[in-house]
């Protein structure tokens, strides 16, 4: 594993979020949960930090209060091959309070931003036919969840 990994600041839901994320993605698991001791800034026994692997990427998460909420300035990019995968990840990440964004972006129930992007999009936007590429861009700009068949029809 790399010595560089994302570090996510949660209010108090790091363990719940990590459990959810590892249930969605292959090659994922929680590797460690450190808990607050008596006298700490959170209830004793509650998760302080959670280390987990998400599809092979090591991630650290911290429960440290609401001081620093997530913004769209950072997101997880999920490259998928099929519309079925787009639908599966999109639906799972937007359920229970998640929020659809534009052009394949969404926020999950904890406010973390994700991009669910079919590999076809890169191919279509790189088409040597500039007019076709522009049509694909226009169609994409009008979408929330990306729909491969509509992008290809452009």
N, C-alpha and C positions, 0 to 999 in steps of 0.2 A: 504494500500500500504506500501511497505517497505520503510525505511528511506534511503536505498542505491539505487542509480540508475545510469545508464550510463550517461556520460556527453560527448557530441560530439562537437568538434571544427570545424566549417566550415569557409571558407573564407567569403562568403557573401550569401550562398544559404540555410541557415538553414530552413527558412520558406518554401521554395519550396520543399526541401527534406522531411520535416515533412508532408506537404500536400500529397506528393506522397506516402510516407510510410503508412500513415493512410488510404489511399484509397485502399491499397493492403491487409491489414491484418484485420481480424475480431476483434471486441472489441477494436477498436482504435479510438482516437480522439485527436485533439489539445485542450489543456486545457488553455494555456495562450501564448500571444505574447507580449513581452516588446519591445518598439521601442526606437531607439536612439533619444535623444532630440536635439534641436538646439545647435550647438557648440560642439557636440560629435565627436568622431573619424570616424564616418560614416555619410552618408546623413541623415538629420532629417527625421523621419518617417519610416526609413528602420528598419527591424527587428534586434534587438540586441540579444534577446534570445527567444527561443521557448520551451515551455514545452508541451510534448505530451505523450500519452499512446499508446503503440504499443502492441496489443494482450495482454493487461493487464499489461505490463511492463512500468513503468514511465521512461521517458527519457528526458534529458535536452539537448538543443542544443544552441550553441553560434556562432554568426557571429563575428569573431575577426581577419580576415585577413589571409593571406597565411602562416603565421609563422610556424604552426604545421600541416602538411598534415597527412591524415590517412595512416596507414601502415597495412600490414597483421598481425601484432602482436596482433591486436584485431579484432574480427569479431562477427557478429551475427549468431548464430546457429539456423536454422529453421528446426525443426523435423516435417516431414510430413508423411502421411500414404500411399498416392497413387502416381502413376506416373503422373496423371493429376495435382496434387498439385506441384510436382517437376517442371513440365513443366510450369505451370502458374507463379510460383514465379521466376523461372530461366529466363523465357522470359521477364517478366516485369522488373526485376532488371538489365538485361543485355542490354535492348533496349536503344536507344538514347545515346550511348557512353559508356555503361557498357562494361565489359571485362570478358570473360570466363577464369577461372583458372582451375587447375587440381583437380580431386577427389571431385567434388561438390562445389568447392570454386569459387567465382566470386567477381568482384568489380562492384559496381553500378556506375552511371554516375558522382557521386561526389567523387569516390575513396574509399568509405566505403566497407569493405570486408564482405561477407556473405557466409555461408555454407548452401546449400539446401540439406538436407539429409533425404532420406526415412528411416523409422524405420526398414525396412527389412535389411538394411545394418548392423546394430548392431547385429541383430539376426544371419545373415549369417557369420559375422566375429567371432561370439562367438560359432559357430558350434563345437560340441565336436569332429567332424572328422577334425583333424588338416590339412589334405591334402585338404579337401574341403574349409576350411577357407583360406588356402594359395592361392587356385585358385581364390577365391573371391577377395582377396587382390590384386592379379596380375591383374585381370580384372579391378578393381576399379582404380588402378594406371594408367591405360591407358585411363581413361575416363576424360572428362571435366564434362558435365552434367551427373549425375548418372542416369542409366537406370536400373530399377528394374528387368525387364525380363532378361537382360544380366547378372546381378549379380546372379540371381537365377539359370540361366543356368550353371553357373560355378560350 
